[in-house]
Amino acid sequence: MRYPVPHLHSLRIWNCRKLKVVPHYMFSQALKNLRIDDCPELGEVQPWLPPLLEELILESNVGAFSKSLPLGGECSSYPNLKSVWIGSSPHSSLPKGFNQLTSIQSLHFYQYETLDFELEELKHLTMLQHLEIKYCPILRKRFRKGMDWRSTLSHVPKITFNRKEITRSRK
């Protein structure tokens, strides 16, 4: 018999290379922090993320989570989700459903060799306070080619690129 863990607030699933599904009872309604690291076989996902989730960290290949976030249920925009970290993913685009997350205040991309997206894909993040991009070579080239990211992300007070804070001239 499986017992639910209704008071679980933080869950880290790490280096479970053969894990195919996160058991439903592990996704507590009270879960606030979820970190999944290096679970490439993760195929079946829960119908949606826990409703009170505040921080989501996806590191390395996390199977289906790398391609598509399980969003839905009563709070498909996840108003409590304030911080998202995505790193070392084998995919070149943001996960499907990312555009539904509107309450993110802190967004971090790191060691993401193939990440390539248009900055317009971040415009829905009107509450974003800090964008950090570390060691993402394709985005580095885009920024260096003079792409007008300053106007696209003018609402973001702090942008850190490869550990250097980017200052924007204000007119």
Number of C-alpha atoms within 10 A of each C-alpha: 3 8 7 14 14 13 10 15 17 15 15 11 15 14 15 15 15 11 19 16 15 14 13 12 12 16 23 21 18 16 22 20 19 20 16 21 19 21 24 20 16 21 15 15 18 15 12 15 22 24 23 18 22 20 19 19 17 22 22 21 23 26 23 19 20 24 19 14 20 20 21 16 13 9 14 16 19 22 15 17 22 20 19 19 16 20 23 22 26 17 16 15 14 19 17 14 15 17 14 15 20 21 19 23 17 20 20 16 21 19 17 23 17 16 20 17 14 14 14 10 12 18 17 15 20 14 15 23 16 17 19 18 23 18 17 20 16 16 21 15 11 15 14 9 9 9 13 11 13 17 9 15 19 12 14 18 13 18 21 15 19 14 11 11 12 13 11 12 6 5 3
